[in-house]
């Protein structure tokens, strides 16, 4: 009887120890602003010693974040990834098609070649599946027509399940990066950012098993790509014109109805994860005081400098993030 009790306690301790290692890295979508994510990770790795290739068990990425998640999961050096990322962005977004009012602006084949290059450079093949990857990965996308009810629907691609492991890496990323007007849909799916631009909650949903897991066993570090400070102060009495065309001139360059839907949606995963995990969840993100369009690749150097300046000008935020990583990821 005592022997059985000891064995049971040993197994329980072992399970708890393994579960405590469930650490999720989440990378937001944002087009060329993914360069900011890489810059942040590079500086954090230098400051804290956290190895972003080995310290995490799950890599979640939406849209451009899925490319970053793939690179990290495959062990590619962050500095190298940042250099390749800038070159890739220039190639993908430099050949805008004509008649964009009737068709997507860019050809996804250039991006496809870059994804294949990542796989081949790390010893995989063009048709590699998510199951072939050395790390767990989670990639949100949006299906245009659900098989169950014919509605738009969030679809989470992953390599936890046997079905998920069969999905081709190239297809998964092309689905998640298929931003409307920029790229055509892929396999009936469009950009995951339409539903979950912050994939932290998707990472938790894929990794958490209520029959064997405890939320106390998870830690999530989320990295954003910067956010616009669009808001309306006070009440409004707008109609169609103001909400859909920004006739008032408030928040110049944006359509308020679209902005409020996208911005609030982007914050929901973090709010849910923060409620569920408490201090075991944190996000590093920063306000943008200038415009960085999703395809404006010539401004990547300026974006990197902007990110570096923000890190220097907000030492409290930076220090607290470094401390969180030391306490929750290194320990």
Secondary structure, DSSP 4 states (H G I P E B T S, - for coil): -HHHHHHHHHHHHHHHHHHTTEEEEEE---GGGHHHHHHHHHHHHHHH---TTTS-SEEEE-THHHHHHHHHHTT--HHHHHHHHHHHHHHHSS-PPS-TTTS-SS-HHHHHHHHHHHHHHTT--TT-BGGGSSSEEEEEEEESS-TTTSS-EEEEEESSSHHHHTSBHHHHHHHHT--TTTS--BTTEEETHHHHSSTHHHHHHHH--TTT--GGGEEEEEE---EE-----S-----HHHHHH-TT-TTTTS-HHHHHHHHHHHHHHHHHHHHHHGGGEEEE--EESS---TT-GGGHHHHHHHHHHHHHH-HHHHHHHHHHHIIIII-
